[in-house]
Amino acid sequence: MTTLSTEAAVVAPAERLRGELVVPGDKSISHRALMFATLAAGESRISGAGDGDDVRSTAAVCRELGANVERVGADDDEIAGRAHPTSATVDYRVVSPGVDGLAQPAVDLDCGNSGTSLRLFAGILAGLPFRTVLDGDDSLRRRPVARIIEPLRAMGATLHARSDDSLPPLTVFGRSPLRAVDRWTPVPSAQVKSAILLAALRADGRTTVRESVATRDHTERMLRARGIAVRTEQLGSDDADGRTGAVAISVEGGRTMTTIDERVPGDVSGAAFWLVAAAIHPDSDLLLRNVGVNPTRRAVIDILRSMGADIEERPTGGPEPDATDPGVGEPIADLRVRSSELRAVDLGPADVSAAIDEIPILCLAAAHARGTTTIRGAGELRHKESDRIAGTTDGLRALGADIAADGDDLRITGGHPLVGTTVDSLDDHRLAMTFAIAGLSANGQTTVLRPNSASISYPGFFADLGRVGS
C-alpha cells in the first residue's frame, strides 16, 4: 500500500511482489535520439522514449533550436507539459532542417534538471556559429561544467560560466569549423566523451577521446547507425601510459548525420530498482519487459548476479552480432527476478564507473546481503542531482542500515533489519526511488519526503510500486 502527495510518499511493507512491468524508455538513449534527430535533415521517428522531465527538457531545447518536435498521440495538456501520462514511454516525430539550418534561439535554453542535456548540447553548440546560453533549475546550477568547458575551448569554441567557469549558466560562443583534438578525459564520463564527439562532427580532422575505463557507448552506437564512422580501439598498457582497460574513440569531422527511426529500449537504470526490490524481498517474482542490456550499461545486472540475485535474462531484440561493426544497435531482453539470498561484494572504481547511476540502489541491496560490501572511488556521485554519497548514507542509516562513508568510499554491512521511518530524497529522483523500494521490505511504514523528484526519470514509478506490491 502506497499513498502519494506532493510532500511525501508513504510506503507500507509488501507481503509479496508480483507482476509485469514496462520501465520507461532509456533516458540516455532518449536524450540522444532527440538531439541526433535535430542534427539530421528530414524526418525521424522515435518510439518508446522515456517521458520523464529530463527528456522533456531535451525535447524543448530541440524545439528552440529550430526542429519541429511532436509528441505522437499526445494531447494538448501533455504537449504543454501540464500533465504526466501514466504510460512509461512516449513516441516522437522530429522534422529538422539539419545542423546547418539550426538558428540562434531567442531565449536561454532551459535544461531543467538534466545534466545530460546541458553537457551534450554544449558539444553540439560549440560547433554552431552563434551565441547560446544553457541554464537549468537550482539543482543543475550546482553541478560542475569545468570538465566540459576545457576540452571545448581547446577545440576553438568560447565558453563561460559563473563561479570562475565552474557552474551553470553556461554561455557558448560556437565556431565552425572547430579544431580536432586528441584528449584524455581525466575522469571517465560518458557525458564529457559525448560532448567532445558531438563537437568533433564540426571539426577539421580526426578527434580522439581516450578513456582510462570505457564508459557507456550509446553515442558511438547511435552515431554509427546514422552514418557516422566511429572507431573504437582498445589500448594496451604502453599506449595508455599503464592504464589497463583504456579505450580510444575517434570521429572524423565534417560528417553529416542521416535520419533513422529509433526504437528506445527500457531503461536498465529504472529496471535496477525492481531488480533489487525483488531480490531483497522474501516473496517476489517480477518480470521486466524489453530492457536495454547494452554491454556498457548492464553492470548493475552482472553485479547483482555476482551477489547471488536470481535474474533470468531472455533476449527479445536488438542487433545480430557483427564482427565488422559490433557497435550498431542496442540489445534488449526481458528480465525475470525472484527472491534471492544476497552476499557482499567489493566494487572498485571501474565497477562504480560502469554502474554510476545504480550505486544508491546497490547500497540498498548490500544492506540486505551477508557480509560487508565495499564501494571504492565513488566521488562522481557527489556531483549528481544531490551529493548521493551523503544522501544515500544518511537515508539508509536512518532506516537502520549499517552504512558509512569514508571520503569517496562506502562500506555497508548487511544483516541489519530495516525499520520504516521518515527519509528525505533531497529532491533527487534516484534517492526517492531507492528509499521507496527500501520501504517495501522494511518493518513499518516508510515516509519519503519530496517524492515527486521521481518524475525526472520515471513518472509512473509510484503507480508501479502500488501495482506490484500487495
MOMO-V368780 format. One record per residue. N is the residue number from 1. RES is the residue in three letters. PHI is phi in degrees with one decimal (999 if undefined). OMEGA is omega in radians with two decimals (* if undefined). Layout:
# MOMO-V368780
<<N;RES;PHI;OMEGA> <N;RES;PHI;OMEGA>>
This chain:
# MOMO-V368780
<<1;MET;999;3.14> <2;THR;-129.7;3.01> <3;THR;-115.5;-3.00> <4;LEU;-131.4;2.97> <5;SER;-135.1;3.13> <6;THR;-67.2;-3.08> <7;GLU;-89.6;-3.01> <8;ALA;-159.3;2.94> <9;ALA;-115.7;3.12> <10;VAL;-107.8;-3.07> <11;VAL;-112.3;3.07> <12;ALA;-94.2;3.10> <13;PRO;-61.4;-3.12> <14;ALA;-95.7;3.07> <15;GLU;-68.8;3.08> <16;ARG;-155.9;3.08> <17;LEU;-121.6;-3.14> <18;ARG;-143.6;2.97> <19;GLY;135.6;3.05> <20;GLU;-111.7;-3.12> <21;LEU;-132.2;2.94> <22;VAL;-113.6;-3.10> <23;VAL;-76.4;3.14> <24;PRO;-56.6;3.03> <25;GLY;-57.2;-3.08> <26;ASP;-52.3;-3.07> <27;LYS;-65.5;-3.13> <28;SER;-60.9;-3.12> <29;ILE;-71.9;3.13> <30;SER;-60.8;3.07> <31;HIS;-54.0;-3.03> <32;ARG;-67.1;3.14> <33;ALA;-61.2;3.11> <34;LEU;-66.9;3.14> <35;MET;-63.0;-3.07> <36;PHE;-69.6;3.06> <37;ALA;-64.6;3.10> <38;THR;-71.4;-3.14> <39;LEU;-80.7;-3.10> <40;ALA;-97.2;3.13> <41;ALA;-77.8;3.11> <42;GLY;119.6;-3.05> <43;GLU;-104.9;3.06> <44;SER;-125.1;3.06> <45;ARG;-114.8;3.14> <46;ILE;-124.7;-3.14> <47;SER;-111.3;3.06> <48;GLY;76.1;-3.14> <49;ALA;-69.3;3.01> <50;GLY;-65.7;-3.07> <51;ASP;-118.7;3.06> <52;GLY;-76.5;-3.10> <53;ASP;-60.1;-3.11> <54;ASP;-61.7;-3.13> <55;VAL;-67.5;3.07> <56;ARG;-61.5;3.09> <57;SER;-63.0;3.10> <58;THR;-62.6;3.13> <59;ALA;-59.2;-3.14> <60;ALA;-65.5;3.11> <61;VAL;-65.4;3.10> <62;CYS;-58.8;3.10> <63;ARG;-63.2;-3.12> <64;GLU;-63.2;-3.14> <65;LEU;-82.6;3.03> <66;GLY;120.9;3.10> <67;ALA;-88.2;3.01> <68;ASN;-90.3;-3.07> <69;VAL;-113.1;-3.04> <70;GLU;-116.5;3.02> <71;ARG;-80.8;-3.02> <72;VAL;-71.6;3.11> <73;GLY;81.7;-3.12> <74;ALA;-81.3;3.07> <75;ASP;-86.2;-3.04> <76;ASP;-62.6;-3.14> <77;ASP;-64.0;-3.14> <78;GLU;-66.3;-3.14> <79;ILE;-61.2;-3.14> <80;ALA;-75.6;3.13> <81;GLY;78.8;-3.09> <82;ARG;-88.3;3.13> <83;ALA;-152.8;3.05> <84;HIS;-96.5;3.05> <85;PRO;-69.0;3.13> <86;THR;-82.8;3.14> <87;SER;-71.9;-3.06> <88;ALA;-81.8;-3.00> <89;THR;-135.1;3.09> <90;VAL;-144.6;3.07> <91;ASP;-104.2;3.11> <92;TYR;-126.3;2.91> <93;ARG;-119.1;-3.10> <94;VAL;-119.2;3.03> <95;VAL;-118.8;-3.02> <96;SER;-129.4;3.01> <97;PRO;-73.4;-3.10> <98;GLY;91.1;-3.00> <99;VAL;-58.8;-3.12> <100;ASP;-77.8;3.10> <101;GLY;-99.2;3.12> <102;LEU;-71.9;-3.02> <103;ALA;-125.6;3.10> <104;GLN;-60.2;-3.12> <105;PRO;-70.9;-3.11> <106;ALA;-81.3;-3.09> <107;VAL;-132.2;2.99> <108;ASP;-63.2;-3.09> <109;LEU;-90.1;-3.05> <110;ASP;-90.5;3.14> <111;CYS;-90.9;3.13> <112;GLY;59.7;-3.14> <113;ASN;-102.3;-2.93> <114;SER;-94.8;3.03> <115;GLY;-67.2;3.09> <116;THR;-60.6;3.14> <117;SER;-59.3;-3.08> <118;LEU;-62.4;-3.02> <119;ARG;-71.7;-3.13> <120;LEU;-71.8;3.08> <121;PHE;-64.7;3.07> <122;ALA;-59.1;3.10> <123;GLY;-64.6;3.12> <124;ILE;-63.1;-3.04> <125;LEU;-71.8;3.11> <126;ALA;-59.5;-3.11> <127;GLY;-100.4;3.12> <128;LEU;-111.7;-2.93> <129;PRO;-82.4;3.03> <130;PHE;-156.1;-3.08> <131;ARG;-97.1;3.04> <132;THR;-139.2;3.06> <133;VAL;-123.3;3.09> <134;LEU;-103.0;-3.07> <135;ASP;-136.0;-3.14> <136;GLY;-169.6;-3.10> <137;ASP;-79.3;-3.08> <138;ASP;-60.0;3.13> <139;SER;-65.1;3.14> <140;LEU;-63.8;3.14> <141;ARG;-68.2;3.08> <142;ARG;-100.0;-3.06> <143;ARG;-101.0;-2.95> <144;PRO;-70.9;3.11> <145;VAL;-125.3;-3.08> <146;ALA;-60.3;-3.11> <147;ARG;-68.6;3.05> <148;ILE;-85.8;-3.06> <149;ILE;-60.8;-2.99> <150;GLU;-60.7;-3.14> <151;PRO;-69.2;-3.14> <152;LEU;-70.5;3.01> <153;ARG;-64.6;3.13> <154;ALA;-61.8;3.13> <155;MET;-86.0;3.03> <156;GLY;113.4;3.08> <157;ALA;-79.1;3.08> <158;THR;-111.4;-3.11> <159;LEU;-133.3;3.10> <160;HIS;-138.4;3.07> <161;ALA;-143.5;-3.13> <162;ARG;-78.7;-3.14> <163;SER;53.5;3.10> <164;ASP;58.7;3.08> <165;ASP;60.4;-3.11> <166;SER;-118.7;-3.02> <167;LEU;-134.9;3.06> <168;PRO;-62.9;0.09> <169;PRO;-65.6;-3.13> <170;LEU;-115.3;3.10> <171;THR;-97.6;-3.09> <172;VAL;-120.6;2.96> <173;PHE;-104.8;-3.07> <174;GLY;-79.7;3.05> <175;ARG;-147.1;3.11> <176;SER;-146.9;0.03> <177;PRO;-82.4;2.99> <178;LEU;-85.7;3.08> <179;ARG;-91.4;3.03> <180;ALA;-71.4;-3.13> <181;VAL;-135.8;3.03> <182;ASP;-131.1;-2.93> <183;ARG;-137.1;2.89> <184;TRP;-86.3;2.96> <185;THR;-90.2;-3.03> <186;PRO;-63.0;3.06> <187;VAL;-125.3;-3.13> <188;PRO;-55.5;-3.11> <189;SER;-152.8;3.10> <190;ALA;-64.6;-3.13> <191;GLN;-70.9;3.10> <192;VAL;-65.1;3.09> <193;LYS;-55.2;-3.08> <194;SER;-65.8;3.11> <195;ALA;-59.6;3.14> <196;ILE;-67.6;-3.13> <197;LEU;-65.1;3.12> <198;LEU;-69.9;3.03> <199;ALA;-64.8;-3.10> <200;ALA;-61.3;3.11> <201;LEU;-62.9;3.14> <202;ARG;-108.1;-3.10> <203;ALA;-99.3;3.13> <204;ASP;-96.3;-3.14> <205;GLY;116.6;-3.07> <206;ARG;-93.1;3.04> <207;THR;-106.0;3.13> <208;THR;-125.7;3.03> <209;VAL;-111.3;-3.13> <210;ARG;-112.4;-3.13> <211;GLU;-122.1;3.09> <212;SER;-71.5;3.07> <213;VAL;-135.9;-3.13> <214;ALA;-64.2;3.08> <215;THR;-102.0;-3.08> <216;ARG;-52.6;-2.94> <217;ASP;-111.9;3.14> <218;HIS;-59.0;-3.12> <219;THR;-60.3;-3.12> <220;GLU;-63.2;3.14> <221;ARG;-60.9;-3.06> <222;MET;-73.6;3.02> <223;LEU;-64.9;3.13> <224;ARG;-58.9;-3.12> <225;ALA;-63.2;-3.14> <226;ARG;-103.8;3.01> <227;GLY;89.9;3.13> <228;ILE;-97.4;3.12> <229;ALA;-74.0;3.10> <230;VAL;-125.6;-3.14> <231;ARG;-105.2;3.07> <232;THR;-117.2;-3.06> <233;GLU;-126.4;3.01> <234;GLN;-75.2;-3.07> <235;LEU;-100.4;3.01> <236;GLY;-75.0;-3.07> <237;SER;-63.3;3.13> <238;ASP;-67.0;-3.14> <239;ASP;-69.0;-3.01> <240;ALA;-99.0;-3.12> <241;ASP;54.0;3.10> <242;GLY;85.8;-3.13> <243;ARG;-81.4;3.12> <244;THR;-74.9;3.14> <245;GLY;79.8;-3.08> <246;ALA;-75.4;3.12> <247;VAL;-135.9;3.04> <248;ALA;-124.7;-3.13> <249;ILE;-119.7;-3.04> <250;SER;-124.8;3.10> <251;VAL;-136.6;3.03> <252;GLU;-84.5;3.12> <253;GLY;-74.2;3.08> <254;GLY;77.4;-3.12> <255;ARG;-98.0;-3.11> <256;THR;-116.4;3.12> <257;MET;-75.6;2.99> <258;THR;-104.7;3.11> <259;THR;-79.4;3.01> <260;ILE;-144.0;2.97> <261;ASP;-98.1;-3.00> <262;GLU;-111.1;2.96> <263;ARG;-101.6;-3.10> <264;VAL;-93.7;3.10> <265;PRO;-74.7;3.07> <266;GLY;-64.7;-3.03> <267;ASP;-77.5;3.14> <268;VAL;-64.2;3.08> <269;SER;-67.2;3.04> <270;GLY;-70.4;3.11> <271;ALA;-64.2;-3.07> <272;ALA;-57.8;-3.13> <273;PHE;-63.2;-3.14> <274;TRP;-76.8;3.06> <275;LEU;-60.3;3.13> <276;VAL;-72.7;-3.13> <277;ALA;-54.4;-3.11> <278;ALA;-72.8;-3.10> <279;ALA;-64.4;-3.05> <280;ILE;-91.7;-3.11> <281;HIS;-86.1;-3.05> <282;PRO;-74.6;-3.13> <283;ASP;-140.4;-3.02> <284;SER;-144.6;3.04> <285;ASP;-161.7;-3.09> <286;LEU;-120.0;3.08> <287;LEU;-120.3;-3.14> <288;LEU;-107.7;-3.02> <289;ARG;-90.9;2.91> <290;ASN;53.6;3.13> <291;VAL;-91.8;3.05> <292;GLY;-68.6;-3.12> <293;VAL;-124.9;3.06> <294;ASN;-49.8;-3.10> <295;PRO;-56.0;3.13> <296;THR;-89.7;3.14> <297;ARG;-121.4;-2.96> <298;ARG;-85.9;-3.06> <299;ALA;-56.3;-3.11> <300;VAL;-61.9;3.10> <301;ILE;-64.5;-3.09> <302;ASP;-68.3;3.09> <303;ILE;-64.5;3.13> <304;LEU;-62.6;3.08> <305;ARG;-62.6;3.12> <306;SER;-66.0;3.07> <307;MET;-85.1;3.12> <308;GLY;104.8;-3.13> <309;ALA;-67.0;3.14> <310;ASP;-87.9;-3.11> <311;ILE;-118.5;3.08> <312;GLU;-100.1;-3.06> <313;GLU;-120.6;3.13> <314;ARG;-124.8;-3.13> <315;PRO;-58.5;3.14> <316;THR;-126.3;-3.13> <317;GLY;173.9;-3.13> <318;GLY;115.4;-3.03> <319;PRO;-75.9;2.93> <320;GLU;-74.4;3.12> <321;PRO;-55.7;-3.12> <322;ASP;-140.1;-3.05> <323;ALA;-63.7;-3.11> <324;THR;-83.2;-3.11> <325;ASP;-151.4;-3.01> <326;PRO;-76.6;-2.98> <327;GLY;-102.0;3.13> <328;VAL;-100.6;3.08> <329;GLY;88.7;-3.06> <330;GLU;-121.1;3.07> <331;PRO;-69.7;-3.04> <332;ILE;-133.5;-3.14> <333;ALA;-151.7;2.88> <334;ASP;-84.7;3.13> <335;LEU;-121.1;3.05> <336;ARG;-112.7;-3.09> <337;VAL;-131.0;-3.11> <338;ARG;-128.9;3.10> <339;SER;-51.0;-3.02> <340;SER;-142.2;2.98> <341;GLU;-101.1;-3.05> <342;LEU;-93.6;3.07> <343;ARG;-128.0;-3.06> <344;ALA;-68.2;3.07> <345;VAL;-136.9;3.04> <346;ASP;-115.4;-3.12> <347;LEU;-109.7;3.11> <348;GLY;-96.0;-3.09> <349;PRO;-57.3;3.13> <350;ALA;-66.1;3.08> <351;ASP;-64.6;-3.14> <352;VAL;-62.4;3.12> <353;SER;-60.2;-3.10> <354;ALA;-74.9;-3.09> <355;ALA;-130.8;-2.98> <356;ILE;-59.6;-3.10> <357;ASP;-76.6;-3.06> <358;GLU;-99.7;-3.08> <359;ILE;-60.6;3.13> <360;PRO;-58.7;-3.13> <361;ILE;-72.8;3.03> <362;LEU;-67.5;3.05> <363;CYS;-63.6;3.07> <364;LEU;-64.4;3.07> <365;ALA;-58.2;-3.13> <366;ALA;-63.8;3.13> <367;ALA;-66.6;3.11> <368;HIS;-103.8;-3.07> <369;ALA;-96.9;3.04> <370;ARG;-73.6;3.07> <371;GLY;95.5;-3.07> <372;THR;-113.3;3.10> <373;THR;-93.7;3.05> <374;THR;-116.7;3.10> <375;ILE;-127.7;-2.99> <376;ARG;-112.8;3.04> <377;GLY;77.0;-3.08> <378;ALA;-101.3;-3.06> <379;GLY;-57.9;3.13> <380;GLU;-59.3;-3.13> <381;LEU;-66.1;-3.14> <382;ARG;-74.6;-3.06> <383;HIS;-117.7;3.08> <384;LYS;-94.1;3.14> <385;GLU;-58.3;2.99> <386;SER;-141.5;2.93> <387;ASP;-76.9;-2.99> <388;ARG;-72.3;3.05> <389;ILE;-66.6;-3.14> <390;ALA;-66.8;-3.09> <391;GLY;-64.5;3.12> <392;THR;-65.4;-3.13> <393;THR;-62.4;-3.10> <394;ASP;-64.8;-3.08> <395;GLY;-67.4;-3.12> <396;LEU;-69.3;3.09> <397;ARG;-65.3;3.10> <398;ALA;-61.0;3.13> <399;LEU;-81.6;3.08> <400;GLY;109.0;-3.14> <401;ALA;-74.1;3.04> <402;ASP;-92.2;-3.06> <403;ILE;-136.5;-3.14> <404;ALA;-144.5;3.07> <405;ALA;-110.2;3.05> <406;ASP;-128.9;-3.03> <407;GLY;65.3;-3.13> <408;ASP;-99.0;-3.14> <409;ASP;-111.9;3.12> <410;LEU;-125.4;3.12> <411;ARG;-135.8;-3.09> <412;ILE;-128.4;3.07> <413;THR;-103.9;-3.07> <414;GLY;-80.8;3.06> <415;GLY;96.7;3.11> <416;HIS;-99.1;-3.10> <417;PRO;-58.9;3.11> <418;LEU;-84.3;-3.12> <419;VAL;-123.9;-3.10> <420;GLY;-59.4;3.12> <421;THR;-158.6;3.08> <422;THR;-98.7;3.13> <423;VAL;-129.6;-3.08> <424;ASP;-103.9;3.12> <425;SER;-75.5;-3.08> <426;LEU;59.5;-3.08> <427;ASP;60.7;3.14> <428;ASP;-111.5;-3.04> <429;HIS;-59.3;-3.10> <430;ARG;-72.6;3.06> <431;LEU;-71.6;3.13> <432;ALA;-57.9;-3.12> <433;MET;-72.8;3.10> <434;THR;-60.4;-3.09> <435;PHE;-69.6;3.08> <436;ALA;-65.9;3.08> <437;ILE;-62.4;3.09> <438;ALA;-57.6;-3.11> <439;GLY;-64.8;3.13> <440;LEU;-65.8;-3.09> <441;SER;-115.5;-3.13> <442;ALA;-82.5;3.04> <443;ASN;-87.5;-3.11> <444;GLY;90.0;-3.06> <445;GLN;-77.6;3.07> <446;THR;-113.6;3.12> <447;THR;-108.5;-3.14> <448;VAL;-104.4;3.12> <449;LEU;-79.1;3.14> <450;ARG;54.9;-3.06> <451;PRO;-75.1;-3.06> <452;ASN;-65.2;3.05> <453;SER;-60.6;3.11> <454;ALA;-58.2;-3.12> <455;SER;-66.5;3.07> <456;ILE;-55.5;-3.09> <457;SER;-126.0;-2.99> <458;TYR;-146.6;-3.05> <459;PRO;-57.9;-3.09> <460;GLY;-96.0;-3.01> <461;PHE;-59.2;-3.05> <462;PHE;-70.5;3.01> <463;ALA;-64.6;3.09> <464;ASP;-64.8;3.13> <465;LEU;-59.8;3.13> <466;GLY;-69.7;-3.07> <467;ARG;-76.2;-3.08> <468;VAL;-91.8;-3.13> <469;GLY;-96.6;3.13> <470;SER;-143.9;*>>
